[in-house]
């Protein structure tokens, strides 16, 4: 299960309903006459999704955490200090003191950057793939089905005016596939914004830490 799927499942668990599944068109006109179920999407709170993505990204880094004190632990101490109310400069100094206490050089911390950036980029690739699959199954494909039925309906209306039963069946199919894709589009944008925020924040912080450590080594 990818990062996107994990967060989406967690969202639906919070909402108390399972993730949506694409609905199939009815097999007959009698079935089509039944009221089509409305596809529901959870209300996406950006901060909640951002927090879930931040947690997932940190978890991915933790699973491949290198032995001993390294850039991951440095970043954890830094974030903990910031969360505790310290200014970013003081938080960095606190993390730097911890690394010195552990006898870890700045260059050693810098050398870890590529390792953790690879982990984050791998998570981003998985997220992008999951987002595409979600978009295709919840928006692109339903829209294509609806457009296809509308086109077929227009042809039947112009060529077979007397075939009323078939026209009514196509109308029913169109109604059944009238999914609320607008809500899904809004949801995707909200989720994508939250992931990008979490990803950019962590990668920026790691890069900033490495830049400062490099400048300290040059002094």
C-alpha positions as CSV (number, residue, x, y, z in Angstrom):
1,X,0.0,0.0,0.0
2,X,1.5,3.4,-1.0
3,X,1.8,6.5,1.0
4,X,-1.3,8.1,-0.6
5,X,-3.4,5.0,0.0
6,X,-2.4,4.8,3.6
7,X,-3.4,8.5,4.3
8,X,-6.6,8.2,2.3
9,X,-7.6,5.1,4.2
10,X,-6.9,6.9,7.5
11,X,-9.0,9.8,6.3
12,X,-12.0,7.5,5.6
13,X,-11.5,5.8,8.9
14,X,-11.8,9.2,10.5
15,X,-15.0,9.9,8.5
16,X,-16.4,6.4,9.4
17,X,-16.9,5.2,5.9
18,X,-14.8,3.1,3.5
19,X,-12.9,4.5,0.5
20,X,-15.1,4.9,-2.6
21,X,-15.2,2.3,-5.3
22,X,-16.1,3.0,-9.0
23,X,-19.7,2.1,-9.7
24,X,-20.6,-0.1,-12.6
25,X,-23.4,1.0,-15.1
26,X,-26.7,-1.0,-14.6
27,X,-27.2,-4.1,-16.7
28,X,-30.8,-3.3,-17.6
29,X,-33.3,-0.5,-17.9
30,X,-35.2,-1.8,-14.8
31,X,-32.0,-1.7,-12.7
32,X,-31.1,1.7,-14.2
33,X,-34.4,3.2,-13.1
34,X,-33.3,2.8,-9.4
35,X,-31.9,5.9,-7.9
36,X,-28.1,5.9,-8.3
37,X,-26.1,6.0,-5.0
38,X,-24.3,9.3,-4.4
39,X,-20.6,8.9,-4.2
40,X,-19.3,10.6,-1.0
41,X,-15.9,12.0,-0.4
42,X,-14.5,13.0,3.1
43,X,-14.0,16.6,3.9
44,X,-10.2,17.1,3.7
45,X,-8.7,19.3,6.3
46,X,-5.3,20.3,5.0
47,X,-3.5,20.4,8.4
48,X,-4.8,17.0,9.3
49,X,-3.6,15.5,6.0
50,X,-0.3,17.4,6.2
51,X,0.3,15.9,9.7
52,X,-0.5,12.4,8.4
53,X,1.9,12.8,5.5
54,X,4.6,14.3,7.7
55,X,4.2,11.3,10.0
56,X,4.4,8.8,7.0
57,X,7.5,10.5,5.6
58,X,9.3,10.5,9.0
59,X,8.3,6.8,9.4
60,X,9.8,6.0,6.1
61,X,13.1,7.7,7.1
62,X,13.0,5.9,10.5
63,X,12.7,2.5,8.9
64,X,15.9,3.1,6.9
65,X,17.7,5.0,9.7
66,X,21.4,4.5,9.6
67,X,23.2,3.1,12.7
68,X,24.3,5.6,15.3
69,X,23.7,9.3,15.5
70,X,23.3,10.8,12.0
71,X,21.3,13.4,10.0
72,X,18.0,11.7,10.9
73,X,18.6,12.1,14.7
74,X,19.9,15.6,14.2
75,X,16.7,16.6,12.4
76,X,14.6,14.9,15.1
77,X,16.3,16.9,17.8
78,X,16.0,20.1,15.8
79,X,12.2,19.5,15.2
80,X,11.6,18.6,18.8
81,X,13.3,21.8,20.0
82,X,11.2,23.9,17.5
83,X,8.1,22.2,18.7
84,X,9.1,23.0,22.2
85,X,9.0,26.7,21.4
86,X,12.7,27.4,20.6
87,X,13.7,29.7,17.7
88,X,15.1,27.8,14.7
89,X,18.6,29.1,15.4
90,X,18.6,27.9,19.0
91,X,17.0,24.6,17.9
92,X,19.8,24.1,15.4
93,X,22.5,24.9,18.1
94,X,20.9,22.4,20.4
95,X,21.0,19.7,17.7
96,X,24.6,20.6,16.9
97,X,25.6,20.3,20.5
98,X,24.1,16.8,20.6
99,X,26.1,15.8,17.5
100,X,29.3,17.1,19.1
101,X,28.5,15.2,22.3
102,X,28.1,12.1,20.2
103,X,31.5,12.9,18.5
104,X,29.8,13.0,15.1
105,X,31.5,15.4,12.6
106,X,29.6,17.8,10.4
107,X,31.0,16.1,7.4
108,X,29.6,12.8,8.6
109,X,26.1,14.4,8.9
110,X,26.4,15.9,5.5
111,X,27.3,12.5,4.0
112,X,23.9,11.2,5.2
113,X,21.9,13.7,3.1
114,X,21.8,11.7,-0.1
115,X,20.6,8.6,1.7
116,X,17.6,10.3,3.3
117,X,16.8,12.4,0.3
118,X,16.6,9.2,-1.7
119,X,14.1,7.8,0.8
120,X,11.9,10.9,0.6
121,X,12.1,11.0,-3.2
122,X,11.0,7.3,-3.4
123,X,8.0,8.2,-1.2
124,X,7.2,11.1,-3.6
125,X,7.4,8.8,-6.6
126,X,5.0,6.4,-5.0
127,X,2.7,9.2,-4.0
128,X,2.6,10.6,-7.6
129,X,1.8,7.1,-8.9
130,X,-1.0,6.6,-6.4
131,X,-2.4,10.1,-7.1
132,X,-2.5,9.3,-10.9
133,X,-4.3,5.9,-10.2
134,X,-6.8,7.6,-7.9
135,X,-7.4,10.4,-10.4
136,X,-7.9,7.9,-13.3
137,X,-10.3,5.7,-11.4
138,X,-12.3,8.4,-9.7
139,X,-12.4,11.3,-12.2
140,X,-10.8,10.5,-15.6
141,X,-12.5,7.2,-16.3
142,X,-16.0,8.2,-15.0
143,X,-15.8,11.3,-17.1
144,X,-14.8,9.3,-20.2
145,X,-17.7,6.9,-19.6
146,X,-20.1,9.7,-19.2
147,X,-18.8,11.5,-22.3
148,X,-19.1,8.3,-24.3
149,X,-22.7,7.7,-23.3
150,X,-23.6,11.4,-24.1
151,X,-22.0,11.0,-27.6
152,X,-23.9,7.7,-28.1
153,X,-27.1,9.2,-26.9
154,X,-26.8,12.1,-29.4
155,X,-26.2,9.7,-32.3
156,X,-29.2,7.6,-31.3
157,X,-31.5,10.6,-31.0
158,X,-30.6,11.8,-34.5
159,X,-30.6,8.4,-36.3
160,X,-33.1,6.3,-34.4
161,X,-35.9,8.6,-33.2
162,X,-38.3,5.7,-33.1
163,X,-36.2,3.6,-30.8
164,X,-37.5,5.1,-27.6
165,X,-36.7,2.2,-25.3
166,X,-33.0,2.2,-26.2
167,X,-32.8,5.9,-25.8
168,X,-34.4,5.7,-22.3
169,X,-31.9,3.0,-21.4
170,X,-29.0,5.2,-22.4
171,X,-30.4,8.1,-20.5
172,X,-30.6,5.9,-17.4
173,X,-27.0,4.8,-17.8
174,X,-25.9,8.4,-18.1
175,X,-27.7,9.3,-14.9
176,X,-26.2,6.3,-13.1
177,X,-22.7,7.4,-14.0
178,X,-23.3,11.0,-13.0
179,X,-20.7,10.9,-10.3
180,X,-19.7,13.8,-8.2
181,X,-16.2,14.2,-9.8
182,X,-16.1,17.9,-8.7
183,X,-15.7,16.8,-5.1
184,X,-13.0,14.3,-6.0
185,X,-11.1,16.9,-7.9
186,X,-11.1,19.3,-4.9
187,X,-10.1,16.5,-2.6
188,X,-7.1,15.5,-4.8
189,X,-5.9,19.1,-4.9
190,X,-6.2,19.4,-1.1
191,X,-4.3,16.1,-0.5
192,X,-1.7,17.0,-3.1
193,X,-1.1,20.4,-1.4
194,X,-0.7,18.7,2.0
195,X,1.8,16.2,0.7
196,X,3.8,18.8,-1.1
197,X,3.9,21.0,2.0
198,X,5.2,18.1,4.1
199,X,7.7,17.0,1.5
200,X,9.0,20.5,0.8
201,X,9.4,21.3,4.5
202,X,11.4,18.2,5.4
203,X,13.7,18.4,2.3
204,X,14.2,22.1,2.8
205,X,15.2,21.6,6.4
206,X,17.6,18.8,5.6
207,X,19.2,20.9,2.8
208,X,19.4,23.9,5.1
209,X,21.1,21.8,7.9
210,X,23.6,20.4,5.4
211,X,24.4,23.9,4.0
212,X,25.0,25.3,7.5
213,X,27.2,22.3,8.5
214,X,29.2,22.8,5.3
215,X,29.7,26.4,6.1
216,X,30.9,25.6,9.6
217,X,33.4,23.1,8.2
218,X,34.8,25.8,5.9
219,X,35.4,28.2,8.8
